[in-house]
């Protein structure tokens, strides 16, 4: 992966993330590089301030486009504002008073863009244990009763971000996407206070049942798959293992044991407080103890449907050994694609080159249309 900040992986990764998503409307190269130039590597305060400054500037520009009745320009600009403000929130600790307002403004930017689409995303709420999981249904143009992929993000990620890549790749292949904030993610965590859970399959089945009952007019409810990204690699596998009604499973970044990933990370890791927040732990010792349940031991072998595993050999967050271990445990039909470390796209979840996800989306399209 190219490092904008030499030797500084984490901030460089986020710059790559924005640059890649810019191809899908999630940024503008010049704006992203302007932000990067104002970041002091290793200083997360400067990271927040730079992204927040640009996000608010672009949000205000979107408002002016909307006021002038220039809806296409407004939509595109709100989407950039969302992604910049989302990025500004990324390293903020849950204890930081700015975290929730930053999230709310980012989400507001996306919600303002929704009615400006020609093919409007449909906000959804899936009832879940006395509350609900929010998300968006994205339908492909001109396709009657398309297959549906249900997708979760990773860690505390936002369902809205899944528009920049997954949504567009699936829709242009004639497949609908239901992008969800699962437990521990997006509005489910930040607004509804629903923590993540090792048995993520409970949420997966709830979303599947809701889709079958409520989306009969929009999608082929007998043709639904499951996929997820980053920490979602664990979640998708868990959902597939305990829900045989899913037609296919796509694991975009394998995770065998989330405890193994975190057991040796320091308590002051940039994402430590976020991990504590998503699991509802009081400290990192408590969080690590809870994460011991987040494992695919005696789970992966239960996956029965065709499964695609995509992983970067140079993934420095979830090492490639996770993919090899998952591959060895799968007894179902499978494709395991490892992007070699000499290639772009070998970073965590191909964030430095989304073209390396094309094989996965082509496989999904072929399997869903059989």
C-alpha positions as CSV (number, residue, x, y, z in Angstrom):
1,X,0.0,0.0,0.0
2,X,1.2,3.5,-0.9
3,X,2.0,5.6,2.2
4,X,1.2,9.3,1.9
5,X,2.9,9.6,5.3
6,X,6.1,7.5,5.0
7,X,6.2,4.9,7.8
8,X,2.8,5.9,9.2
9,X,0.4,3.2,8.3
10,X,-2.9,4.2,10.0
11,X,-3.3,7.8,8.6
12,X,-1.9,6.7,5.2
13,X,-4.5,3.9,5.1
14,X,-7.3,6.4,5.7
15,X,-6.0,8.6,2.9
16,X,-6.0,5.6,0.6
17,X,-9.5,4.8,1.7
18,X,-10.8,8.2,0.7
19,X,-8.9,8.3,-2.6
20,X,-10.3,4.9,-3.6
21,X,-13.8,5.8,-2.6
22,X,-13.4,9.0,-4.6
23,X,-13.9,6.9,-7.8
24,X,-17.4,6.2,-6.5
25,X,-18.4,9.7,-5.5
26,X,-16.9,9.6,-2.0
27,X,-14.4,12.3,-2.5
28,X,-12.4,14.6,-4.8
29,X,-8.6,13.9,-5.2
30,X,-7.6,17.6,-4.8
31,X,-9.7,18.0,-1.6
32,X,-8.4,14.8,-0.1
33,X,-4.8,15.7,-0.7
34,X,-5.5,19.2,0.7
35,X,-6.7,17.5,3.9
36,X,-3.7,15.2,4.0
37,X,-1.3,18.1,3.8
38,X,-2.8,19.5,7.0
39,X,-2.4,16.3,9.0
40,X,0.5,15.7,11.3
41,X,1.2,12.0,11.2
42,X,0.5,10.3,14.6
43,X,-1.5,13.3,15.7
44,X,-5.2,12.2,15.7
45,X,-6.3,15.7,16.7
46,X,-4.9,17.1,13.5
47,X,-6.5,14.2,11.6
48,X,-10.0,15.1,13.0
49,X,-9.6,18.8,12.5
50,X,-8.4,18.6,8.9
51,X,-11.2,16.2,7.8
52,X,-13.9,18.1,9.8
53,X,-12.8,21.4,8.2
54,X,-13.1,20.0,4.7
55,X,-16.3,18.1,5.5
56,X,-18.1,21.2,6.8
57,X,-16.8,23.3,3.9
58,X,-18.2,20.8,1.4
59,X,-21.4,20.4,3.4
60,X,-22.0,24.1,3.1
61,X,-21.4,24.0,-0.6
62,X,-23.9,21.2,-1.0
63,X,-26.5,23.3,0.9
64,X,-25.9,26.2,-1.5
65,X,-26.4,23.9,-4.5
66,X,-29.6,22.6,-3.0
67,X,-30.9,26.1,-2.3
68,X,-30.2,27.0,-6.0
69,X,-32.2,24.0,-7.2
70,X,-29.1,22.3,-8.5
71,X,-30.0,18.8,-7.3
72,X,-27.4,16.8,-9.1
73,X,-24.5,19.0,-7.9
74,X,-26.1,18.9,-4.4
75,X,-26.3,15.1,-4.3
76,X,-22.7,14.7,-5.4
77,X,-21.5,17.3,-2.9
78,X,-23.5,15.9,0.0
79,X,-22.0,12.5,-0.6
80,X,-18.4,13.9,-0.5
81,X,-19.3,15.8,2.7
82,X,-20.6,12.6,4.3
83,X,-17.4,10.7,3.6
84,X,-15.1,13.5,4.8
85,X,-17.2,13.9,8.0
86,X,-17.3,10.1,8.5
87,X,-13.5,10.1,8.2
88,X,-13.2,12.9,10.7
89,X,-15.0,10.8,13.3
90,X,-13.0,7.7,12.7
91,X,-10.3,8.1,15.4
92,X,-12.4,10.1,17.8
93,X,-12.8,8.1,21.1
94,X,-16.4,7.5,22.3
95,X,-15.6,9.6,25.3
96,X,-14.9,12.6,23.0
97,X,-17.8,15.0,23.1
98,X,-17.3,15.7,19.3
99,X,-17.8,12.1,18.2
100,X,-21.6,11.9,18.2
101,X,-22.1,15.4,16.6
102,X,-19.5,14.5,13.9
103,X,-21.4,11.3,13.2
104,X,-24.8,13.0,13.2
105,X,-23.6,15.6,10.7
106,X,-22.1,12.9,8.5
107,X,-25.3,10.9,8.5
108,X,-27.3,14.1,7.9
109,X,-25.3,14.7,4.7
110,X,-26.1,11.3,3.4
111,X,-29.7,11.5,4.3
112,X,-29.9,14.9,2.5
113,X,-28.5,13.2,-0.6
114,X,-31.0,10.3,-0.6
115,X,-34.0,12.1,-2.2
116,X,-31.7,13.6,-4.8
117,X,-30.9,10.2,-6.4
118,X,-32.7,9.3,-9.6
119,X,-33.0,5.8,-8.2
120,X,-33.6,6.6,-4.6
121,X,-32.2,4.4,-1.8
122,X,-34.9,3.2,0.6
123,X,-34.2,3.7,4.3
124,X,-35.2,0.7,6.3
125,X,-35.6,-0.2,10.0
126,X,-35.4,-3.9,11.0
127,X,-37.0,-4.5,14.4
128,X,-34.4,-6.0,16.7
129,X,-34.8,-6.9,20.4
130,X,-36.9,-3.9,21.4
131,X,-35.2,-1.5,19.1
132,X,-34.2,-1.6,15.4
133,X,-31.3,-2.0,13.0
134,X,-31.3,0.8,10.4
135,X,-30.1,0.5,6.8
136,X,-30.7,1.3,3.1
137,X,-32.1,-0.8,0.2
138,X,-30.3,0.0,-3.1
139,X,-32.1,-1.4,-6.1
140,X,-30.5,-1.8,-9.6
141,X,-32.0,0.2,-12.4
142,X,-34.4,-1.6,-14.7
143,X,-34.3,-5.0,-13.0
144,X,-37.5,-6.7,-11.9
145,X,-37.2,-8.8,-8.7
146,X,-33.4,-8.8,-8.5
147,X,-31.4,-11.0,-6.3
148,X,-30.5,-9.4,-3.0
149,X,-27.2,-9.2,-1.0
150,X,-27.5,-8.3,2.7
151,X,-24.3,-6.6,3.8
152,X,-22.8,-5.5,7.1
153,X,-19.6,-3.4,7.5
154,X,-17.0,-3.9,10.1
155,X,-16.1,-2.8,13.7
156,X,-18.3,0.4,14.3
157,X,-18.5,1.3,10.6
158,X,-21.4,3.0,8.9
159,X,-23.9,1.4,6.4
160,X,-23.9,4.6,4.3
161,X,-20.2,4.0,3.4
162,X,-21.2,0.8,1.6
163,X,-22.6,3.0,-1.2
164,X,-19.0,3.8,-2.2
165,X,-18.1,0.6,-4.0
166,X,-20.2,-2.4,-2.9
167,X,-23.5,-0.8,-3.8
168,X,-22.4,0.3,-7.2
169,X,-20.7,-2.9,-8.1
170,X,-23.7,-5.0,-7.1
171,X,-26.3,-2.7,-8.7
172,X,-24.5,-2.5,-12.0
173,X,-24.5,-6.3,-12.1
174,X,-28.2,-6.4,-11.5
175,X,-28.2,-7.2,-7.8
176,X,-29.9,-5.3,-5.0
177,X,-28.0,-4.4,-1.8
178,X,-29.5,-4.1,1.7
179,X,-26.7,-2.2,3.5
180,X,-27.2,-2.6,7.3
181,X,-25.9,-1.1,10.5
182,X,-25.7,-4.3,12.6
183,X,-25.1,-4.6,16.3
184,X,-22.1,-2.5,17.3
185,X,-22.2,-0.5,14.0
186,X,-23.4,2.9,12.8
187,X,-26.7,4.2,14.2
188,X,-27.4,0.8,15.8
189,X,-24.5,1.6,18.2
190,X,-24.4,5.4,18.3
191,X,-28.1,6.1,18.5
192,X,-29.8,2.8,19.5
193,X,-27.0,1.7,21.9
194,X,-27.0,-1.9,20.5
195,X,-23.6,-3.5,21.2
196,X,-22.0,-6.1,19.0
197,X,-22.4,-9.8,19.8
198,X,-20.4,-12.9,19.1
199,X,-23.6,-14.6,17.9
200,X,-24.0,-12.0,15.1
201,X,-26.1,-14.6,13.2
202,X,-29.1,-13.6,15.4
203,X,-29.0,-10.2,13.6
204,X,-28.3,-11.8,10.3
205,X,-31.4,-14.0,10.6
206,X,-33.5,-11.1,11.8
207,X,-32.6,-9.0,8.7
208,X,-33.2,-12.1,6.5
209,X,-36.6,-12.7,8.0
210,X,-37.6,-9.1,7.7
211,X,-36.4,-9.0,4.1
212,X,-38.5,-12.0,3.1
213,X,-41.5,-10.6,4.8
214,X,-41.2,-6.9,3.7
215,X,-39.3,-6.8,0.4
216,X,-41.5,-9.2,-1.7
217,X,-42.4,-6.5,-4.1
218,X,-38.9,-5.3,-4.6
219,X,-36.5,-8.3,-4.7
220,X,-36.4,-12.0,-5.2
221,X,-36.8,-13.1,-1.6
222,X,-35.8,-16.7,-2.5
223,X,-32.4,-15.5,-3.7
224,X,-30.7,-13.7,-0.9
225,X,-27.0,-13.8,0.0
226,X,-24.9,-12.5,2.9
227,X,-21.6,-10.6,2.8
228,X,-19.6,-8.3,5.1
229,X,-16.2,-6.5,5.2
230,X,-13.3,-6.2,7.6
231,X,-14.4,-7.4,11.1
232,X,-17.5,-8.3,9.1
233,X,-15.5,-11.2,7.8
234,X,-16.3,-12.9,11.1
235,X,-19.9,-11.7,11.0
236,X,-20.7,-12.9,7.4
237,X,-19.2,-16.3,8.2
238,X,-21.1,-16.6,11.4
239,X,-24.4,-15.6,9.7
240,X,-23.8,-18.1,6.9
241,X,-23.0,-20.9,9.4
242,X,-26.3,-20.7,11.3
243,X,-28.6,-19.6,8.5
244,X,-28.7,-22.1,5.6
245,X,-31.3,-20.0,3.7
246,X,-28.6,-17.7,2.5
247,X,-27.8,-18.7,-1.1
248,X,-24.2,-17.6,-1.0
249,X,-21.7,-16.0,1.4
250,X,-18.9,-13.5,0.6
251,X,-16.2,-12.9,3.2
252,X,-14.4,-9.6,2.3
253,X,-11.5,-9.8,4.7
254,X,-11.3,-13.0,6.7
255,X,-11.4,-13.0,10.5
256,X,-10.9,-16.3,12.4
257,X,-10.7,-15.0,15.9
258,X,-11.2,-11.3,16.9
259,X,-9.5,-12.1,20.2
260,X,-6.4,-13.3,18.4
261,X,-6.3,-9.9,16.6
262,X,-6.6,-7.9,19.8
263,X,-4.8,-10.0,22.4
264,X,-1.4,-8.4,21.8
265,X,-2.5,-4.9,20.8
266,X,-1.7,-2.3,23.4
267,X,-4.4,-0.8,25.6
268,X,-3.7,2.6,24.0
269,X,-4.2,1.4,20.5
270,X,-6.0,4.1,18.4
271,X,-9.1,1.9,18.1
272,X,-9.0,0.4,21.7
273,X,-11.7,2.6,23.1
274,X,-13.9,1.9,20.1
275,X,-13.5,-1.8,20.6
276,X,-14.5,-1.4,24.3
277,X,-17.5,0.7,23.1
278,X,-18.8,-1.8,20.6
279,X,-18.7,-4.8,23.0
280,X,-19.9,-2.7,26.0
281,X,-16.7,-3.3,28.1
282,X,-15.4,-1.2,31.0
283,X,-11.7,-1.6,30.0
284,X,-9.5,-3.5,27.6
285,X,-9.1,-6.5,29.9
286,X,-12.9,-6.9,29.9
287,X,-13.1,-6.3,26.2
288,X,-10.5,-9.0,25.4
289,X,-12.4,-11.5,27.6
290,X,-15.6,-10.8,25.7
291,X,-13.8,-11.1,22.4
292,X,-12.7,-14.7,23.2
293,X,-16.2,-15.7,22.0
294,X,-15.7,-14.1,18.6
295,X,-14.2,-17.2,16.9
296,X,-15.0,-19.4,14.0
297,X,-13.8,-22.5,15.8
298,X,-16.5,-25.2,15.2
299,X,-18.4,-22.6,13.2
300,X,-16.8,-22.3,9.8
301,X,-17.3,-26.0,9.1
302,X,-21.1,-25.4,9.4
303,X,-21.2,-23.1,6.3
304,X,-23.1,-25.0,3.7
305,X,-23.5,-22.5,0.8
306,X,-20.9,-21.5,-1.8
307,X,-18.5,-19.0,-0.2
308,X,-16.0,-16.5,-1.6
309,X,-13.1,-15.3,0.6
310,X,-11.1,-12.3,-0.6
311,X,-8.1,-11.2,1.4
312,X,-4.9,-9.1,0.9
313,X,-1.6,-10.8,1.6
314,X,-0.3,-7.5,3.0
315,X,-3.2,-7.0,5.3
316,X,-1.7,-5.5,8.5
317,X,-4.9,-5.5,10.4
318,X,-6.3,-9.0,9.9
319,X,-3.3,-11.0,8.8
320,X,-3.6,-13.3,5.8
321,X,-3.3,-16.3,8.1
322,X,-7.0,-15.7,8.9
323,X,-7.9,-16.4,5.3
324,X,-5.8,-19.6,5.1
325,X,-7.3,-20.9,8.4
326,X,-10.8,-20.2,7.1
327,X,-10.1,-21.8,3.8
328,X,-8.8,-25.0,5.6
329,X,-12.0,-25.2,7.7
330,X,-14.6,-24.7,5.0
331,X,-16.3,-27.8,3.7
332,X,-18.6,-26.1,1.3
333,X,-18.0,-25.0,-2.3
334,X,-15.4,-22.2,-2.0
335,X,-13.2,-19.7,-3.8
336,X,-10.3,-18.2,-1.9
337,X,-8.6,-15.3,-3.5
338,X,-5.4,-13.8,-2.0
339,X,-4.2,-10.6,-3.5
340,X,-0.3,-10.9,-3.5
341,X,1.6,-8.4,-1.5
342,X,3.5,-7.2,-4.6
343,X,0.2,-5.9,-6.0
344,X,-1.9,-2.9,-5.3
345,X,-5.1,-4.1,-3.5
346,X,-3.1,-6.3,-1.1
347,X,-3.9,-4.0,1.8
348,X,-6.7,-4.5,4.3
349,X,-10.0,-5.1,2.3
350,X,-8.3,-3.9,-0.9
351,X,-8.7,-0.3,0.2
352,X,-5.9,0.8,-2.0
353,X,-7.4,-0.7,-5.2
354,X,-11.0,-1.7,-5.4
355,X,-10.5,-3.1,-8.9
356,X,-9.1,-6.1,-7.1
357,X,-12.7,-6.8,-5.9
358,X,-14.0,-7.4,-9.4
359,X,-13.6,-11.1,-9.3
360,X,-15.6,-11.3,-6.1
361,X,-18.5,-9.3,-7.6
362,X,-18.5,-11.3,-10.8
363,X,-18.6,-14.5,-8.8
364,X,-21.5,-13.1,-6.8
365,X,-23.4,-12.2,-9.9
366,X,-22.9,-15.6,-11.5
367,X,-24.0,-17.5,-8.4
368,X,-27.0,-15.3,-7.7
369,X,-28.3,-15.6,-11.2
370,X,-28.1,-19.4,-11.5
